[in-house]
Amino acid sequence: MGYEADLLVDRRRLRGRVALWRTLAFVTLIALAVIVGFALAGGSAVPASRPHVARITIDGLITGDQRTLDLIGDVRKSSAARAVVVRIDSPGGTTAGSEALHDALRRLAQEKPVVAVVDTLAASGGYIAALGADRIVARETSLVGSIGVLFQYPNVSGLLDKVGVSVEEVKSSPLKAAPNGFSPTSPEARAALESLVADSFGWFRRLVQERRGYDEAALARVADGRVFTGRQGVDVGLVDELGGEREAIAWLSRERGVAEGLPLRAWKRSRQRLGVLEGVALGAQAIGLESAAAFFSRLGAGIPAQRLDGLLALWHPEAEK
């Protein structure tokens, strides 16, 4: 009886030790994920004071966010950044945000040579950003163009009629808050919206014509809203050269006198304050724990989706959903 009691005690001790080591291993893994996640949020191996070619990344939806504009301004002021490569992978965004980004890149290009390198996509507002550079380089299968402007809104008036719901309103003039989606768009409201789209489209066309040197006939061929592959983009003048960063840096050295062998330094937006759960999710994804990353993202670690209002220069409007 005493032997069995001792054996039971030993088993309980063993189970306690195993549970303790499992807990310590889990805590260590989470700590590693946090460290890796926060490390991914900023920094570069190349010191900011060492002469280098700066790399700025423009990806996702373009909204003209202040952190991106501040980043471009910081690169412009840096005496160590001798040239800039702008990596673009974006379907576009708001017209005002794209304009702000383009203007910031043009101010940068007035002080340092700038090359845009298109990864997968530089469409609509993404192409507006690319126009801010001195030269555009794209992969053969990259997509560029989509020169156009969109104003999109839902109209649920038919559905409301079916369920017997009406929306009453009192407003100062017929065009106030039009369209509203709760009633059919009046001819006057549609004409006002068409005027907005036409004016912004005219601005987009003039920008493309000015930056790419098109005559009216050539401009008409590329400004019908379609996208082009990188190969097609070279043929129609939307792209200067096929390739990637290597070709961009070679051009900087050959045409702009940038010293060969300068390291690339990734400049990043001012570090976003990450919550603990967001840091864990980012770190878990980086070290291969996809299920853990998904779990912590569901707990609120994910970046909230952006809402785009106003006129859009966007290739896939459904991307905002």
CORWO-V466112 format. One record per helix or strand of 2 or more residues. SS is the DSSP state (H for helix, E for strand). FROM is the first residue (numbers start at 1). LEN is the number of residues. Records with the same first field share a line. If there is no record, write none. Layout:
BEGIN
SS: FROM-LEN, FROM-LEN
END
This chain:
BEGIN
H: 2-39, 66-12, 95-15, 125-6, 157-7, 187-26, 216-7, 230-7, 245-12, 276-11, 290-12, 317-4
E: 52-11, 81-14, 113-11, 135-4, 143-3, 227-3, 241-2, 263-4, 312-3
END
